Amino acid sequence: MITTLGFVMMLGIIALILLKRLTPVVAFALVPVVICMLAGYTPAKTGEFIKSGLTSVAPTATLFIFAILYFGIMRERGMFDPLVNLLIRSTRGKPMRVTVVTVLVAAIAHLDGVGAATFLLTIPALLPLYQRLKISPTALLCLVGLSAGIVNMVPWGGPTARAAATAGVDASALWLPLVPVQILGIALMLALAVYFGRKAERNLAAENLQHSDMSAYLLPPRATALPTRHWRYWANVILTLIILVILFTGAFPLYAAFMVGLAIALLLNYPGVEEQSQHIAVHAKDALQMALVMLAAGILLGVLKGTGMSNGMATALIDILPDGSASVLHLIVGAFGVPLGMLFSPDAYYFALMPIVRDISLSAGVPVEAVARAMLIGENTGFSISPVVPSVYLAIGLAGVELREHIKFTFFWAWGIGIVLLAFASLTGAIGG
């Protein structure tokens, strides 16, 4: 019964969100509680599940609130405007150059394997450029998210660490055969960036805008922006650089870095208490809306784990496979890694589903490394569209895109690229054949 309710819950939530029947906050907060009650759990036990889930997402929700407030103030003070205008001039008004650079920047930024840091580094800086060049922010999310997912297979990344622990192999040994796969993945992303860029260029041409006339794209001066000659402008730049260094080095928790950074930014830019409160209120709506979604998602995660639904769904998926499929089971699961990643949290995917796939595949003579790599390729490619990955809400919040719009736009690109990479890995022998 628990397993059936788990499938009903996850498929129902995804359908309700995509069909615009419920907002993510309502779906994540209400449906899991109803399912828990139907399964016979007491309110007290359900409360324990919720508490556990909220604890797991609280740092990300805190990070989101303070990061959105911080970057909101930095944008308000015009810190990104000179950089955006410089990038616009350097691209000579050609969106294709912008989209290609997006892939490269996202790939480099994600070398630390931290999704939240990558989104914080890339989206706030690139979004104004996309807006001025009339490129959809969903394209920005797609390029950043999929590029980060491909790089996410590095040995110090969370998914690889989970897979290595479950497989009982060294993370570096697991990763090295995947390097050619990552190279192909970045090449495919660059090709996708060219496609998005050319499409945007055609749209600009239809509006009779000349690429060489960069004044048509430059950000207009805003009343709240600081001139670059003002000391406060450079104080904001230095403060942001310090926070970015902290993000890369891990010297301080991400959420704590932005909490302290916001406090310093308010003192630097708005010395008066009343003025500080006014500017917090300006950006509080954006910060609160997505923080609510993340906290509601914590309820879903807590119920999935606490009730054992994740383990039950993993076992059920294996049971429906036809006889004789054990030798290709890892390929089947890898091929469906993107949609499976939308049902399972990373922990459930690697710690609940993977052990079952591993044991069945081992019985058919498939190396455990092949199992781990196949599942890594499938899940990583589409991690940025998974409703059960908290940093996804950070990304869509920064870009100002609704979850259903992001999934609708990116899903098939992610799944298609994942299958191509899986086929290439099979040809190279990284996951068998």
N, C-alpha and C positions, 0 to 999 in steps of 0.2 A: 504493500500500500504506500509506504514512504517513497519508494522509487517512482511509482506512478504519479503521486502528487508532486514529486520533484520535477518530472517532465512537464506536467500540466502547468506548474507554476512558472518555470523558465520560458516555455514556449508562449504561455499566455502573456507574460510580462513583455516579451519582445514584440509580440503581435499588437498588444494594446498601445505600446509606444509608437511603433511604426505606423499604425493606422490612426494615430492621433486621438485615441479614445481616452487615454489617461496621460497626464504629465509624468515624467520619470519620478518625481517626488512622491506622487500618490501611488504609482505602481509599485515602487520599491518599498514604500512604508506600509501599504495596506495589504497587498496580495500575500506577501510572506506570512503576515500575522494571521490572516484568514486561513491559509493553508495549514499553518501550525495548529490552529484550533480544530480544523477538520481532522487532523492526524491524531487528535486526542491529547495534545500537550496542554498542561495547565497554564494559566496566565503567568504564574511565577516562573515556570520553566521557560516559557517563551521569552519572558523578560531577561533571563540569563543568556539566552541565545543573542538577543538584541544587544545586550551590554557587551558581549564578546565581540560582536561585529562592529559596534561603534568604536570600541577600543582600537580595533585594527585600522580604521580609516581616520581616526581623530587627527593624527599628525598631518595627513594629506589635506584634510579639510581646513586645519589651522593654517597650513602653508598657503592654501589657495586664498583664504580670506586676506591675509596680510600681503601676499604677493600682488593680488589684484589691486589692493589699496595703494601699495607702493608704486607699481607701474602706472597706475592711474594718475598719481601726483606727478610722476616723472614726465608722462605724456602732457599733462596739463601745463607743466613748466617748460615744455618744448625741448626736452633733452634729446629726443630722437629726431627732431626735425632737421637739423643740419646733416645728420648721417643719412636720413632718407633722401634728402635733396641731392646729396653727393652720389648716392647709389642711382638715383634717377638719371642724373647727368651721365654717369659712367655707363649706364645701359643704353643711353641714347634713345630712350623711349621704346625699347624693344622688349616686350614682355617675355619673349623666349629666353633672353639672357637672364632675366629675373628668376624664372622658374628653374633654369639649370643651376644657377647659383644657390637656389633654395635647397636642392638635393645635396650639393656639396657641403654647404654650411651645416645642414642637419646631420649628415653623416659624420662630420668632424666633431660636432657638438656632442654627439651621442657616444663618443668613444669611452666615456666614463660609465656608460650603461645605465644611467639614471634618466628615466623618461621624463619626470617632472622638471629636472634641470634643463633637459633639451628643449622642452616646450617653452620654458621660461626664457631661455636664451634666444630662441629663434622667432617665435610667433609675435611677441610685442614689437620687435624691431622690424620685421618684414611686413606685418599686416598693413601699416599705413602705405607702404609702397604698392602692395597689391590693390589697395583701395583706389589709389591715385591712378593706377594703370588699368583699372576696371577688370581685374582678374578676380574671380570668385574666391572668397575666403575658404570655401570647401576644397578648392584646389590646393591652397596652401596647407590645409590640414592633411590632405591626402599625401602630398609630397613629403612633408615633414614626418608624418606618422609612419608611412611605409619605409622611408629611408632609415628612420630610427629602428624600425623593426628588423630590417636586414642586418644592421650593424649590431643589434642586440644579442647576436649569437656569440659575442666575444666571451672568453672564458671567465671574466669577472662579472658578467651580466647575471642578473637574478635567475632567468630561465635556465641558462647553462649550468649554473651552480646547483639548481634543483635537479636537473636531469642527471648531472654527474653523480650527485648523492644517491639518487634512486638506482642508477645503473651500476654504481660502485666502481667507477673509473675516474681517472684524472681529468679535470676540466680542460686542460690544455690539449691532451690527447684526443678528447672529444671534439675539440674545436678545429684543430689544424686541417683535417680533410674538408672542413666547411669553408675555408678561406676562398677557394675558387667559386663556391656557391655565392658567397658574399660579393665577390667581384662582379659576377654575372648579375646579381641582384641590383647593384648600384648602376651597372650599365643599363639595365631595363628601366630603372627609375629615371635616368637621364633621358632615355628615349621617351618616356611618359611626360617628362618635363617639357621636352621639345614639342610634343603634341599639344599639351595644354597651352604652351606659349604661342604657338602658331595660331591656335584657335582664338586666343585673346587678341593677337595682332590683327586677325581678320575683323574682329569686332571693332577695334579701334579704327581700322581703315574704313569701315562702313560709316563711322561717325565723322569721317573726313578730318581726322586729327593727324597732323604731321609728326613723325617720329623725331625729326630734328628740332622741332619747336618745344624745347623742354620746359619753357615757362608755363605751358598748358598743364603740366603735371606737378610742378613744384608745390609743396605745401604752403598755403597762404599763411602769413603771420597771424598768430592768435593773441588775443589781448592778455592772456595769462602767461604767455611764454616769456622766458628770460632771454635777453640778448647774449650771444656767445662771449661778449666782452665782460659780462657781469661775473663777479666772483662766485655768486651762488650757483650759476650754471656749471662752472667747473667743479664746485664742491659736490654737486649732484652727480656729475660724471665720475669723480673719484670714489664717491660712496657706492655707486653702482658697480664699478670695477672691483672694489673690495668684496662686495657680495658675490660677484661672479667667481672670484678667486676662491671664496669659501665654498661655493657650489662644486667647483672642480676638485678641491683638496679634501673636502669633507671635514674640515677643521671644526665645524660647528653644525648642528642640525639645521636643515634647510628652513624649517618653519621658524626656528629661533633666529636665524640670520635675518629673515624678513620682518620679524617682529621688532627686533632692535633697529633694523634699517629703516622701517617706517617711522619709528619714534624719532630717529635722528633727522630723517627727511622732513618731518613736520616742523621740528625746531629750526632747521635751516631755512625753510621756505616760508613758514607762517609762524612767526614768534608768538602771536597772541593766541590765548586759549579759545576764544570765540571763533577766530579765523580757522584754527585747526579743526574745530568741530564742524564748521561749515563745509570744509573741503573733504573731510571724511564722509560726511553725509552725501556728497555728490557721487562718490564712487561706491558707497555702501550697498546700493541696490544690486549692482553686478556681482559684488563679492558674496552677498548673502544668498542670492538665488542659486548659484552653483554649489555653494557650501551645503545648502539644504539637500541638493541632489546627492552629494557625496555621503552625507550623514544617513540619508534614507537608504542608499546603496549598502551602507554598513549593516542595516537590518537584514537585507537580503543575504549578504555574506554570512552573517551570524546564523541565520536559519539554515542555510545550505550546509554549513559545517556542523552545527549542533545537532540537527536531526539525523544526520547521516545520509541526507539526500544525495550529496555528491558521490559518495562511495556506491550507493545503490544504483545511480544512473550509470556510473562507469561499468559496473558489472553487467547491467542490463544491455548496454551497447555491445558488449562482447558476446553475450548469449545469442544475439540474433544473427550473428555471422554464419554463413553456410559452412558445411564440413569441408575440410581440405584447404581452408583459407589461412591457416596458421602461418604459413611461410610468407604470406604477403600482408599479414594483418597490420604490421607497422607501416606499410605503404598506404593501406586503406585509411588508417587513422591519420597519418600525415597528410594525405590528400584532403581530408575533411578537417584539418587543423584549424582553419580560419573559423568556420561555423562552430566547431567544438569549443574554440577559445571564447566564443560569445556566451556559451552555456556554463563553462567551468572557469573558476578563478585559476590563476597560475598554480597555486598550491594544490587545488583539486586535480588539475590537469596532470601535473607531474607526480604528485604524491598519492593520488587515488586511481586515476586512469592508467598511468604509465606502468605501475607494478604489474597490473593484470596483463597488459599488452606484452610487457617484458617476459613474463613467465610463459605465456602461450607461445610467443615467438621463439624463445630459447628451446622449447620442446620440439620445435621444427627445425632446429639447427641455425637459426638466425643469430648473428653476433649481437650482444647487448649494445655495443656501440652503434650499430646500424639502427636499432630501435630508437635509441636516444636522439640520434641525429635527425631521423625522419620526423619525429615528434617536435623537435626544436624548429625545424624549417616551417612546418605547418602552422604552429602556434605563434611564432615570433612575427611572421609576416603581417598578421592581422591584429596584433595586440592593441593597436591604437583605435580599433573600433569596438573593442569588447566592453559591454556594459558593466562587467564585473571587475574592470581594472580602474582603480580610483584616479590615476593620472589622466585618463581619458577626459574626465570632467574638467580637469585643469586646462587641457588643450582646447576643448570646445568653448570654455568660458573665456579664455584669452582671445580666441578668434571671433567670439560672438556668434557662434553657430549652434543650432539645436542638435541634440544627439541624433534624432531621426534623420535629419538632413545629412549629417556626417556619414552615418551608416549607409544611407541610400546612395550617396555619391561614391564612397570609397570601397564598399563591400566587394563588388565584383572585380575591381582592380586588384585588391589585396588577394582575393582567392585565386584569380588567374595567375598572378605573379608567383604565388606560393606553389601552385601546381607545376609551373614551368621550372622553378628552382628544384622542386622535388624530383622531377624527371631528369634534370641535369645531374643532380647528386647521385641518382641511380646509374646514369651512364658513366660517371667517374668512379663508381664503386664505393662511394662514401656510405651508402645505405643499402648496399646489395643491389640486386637487379631481378 
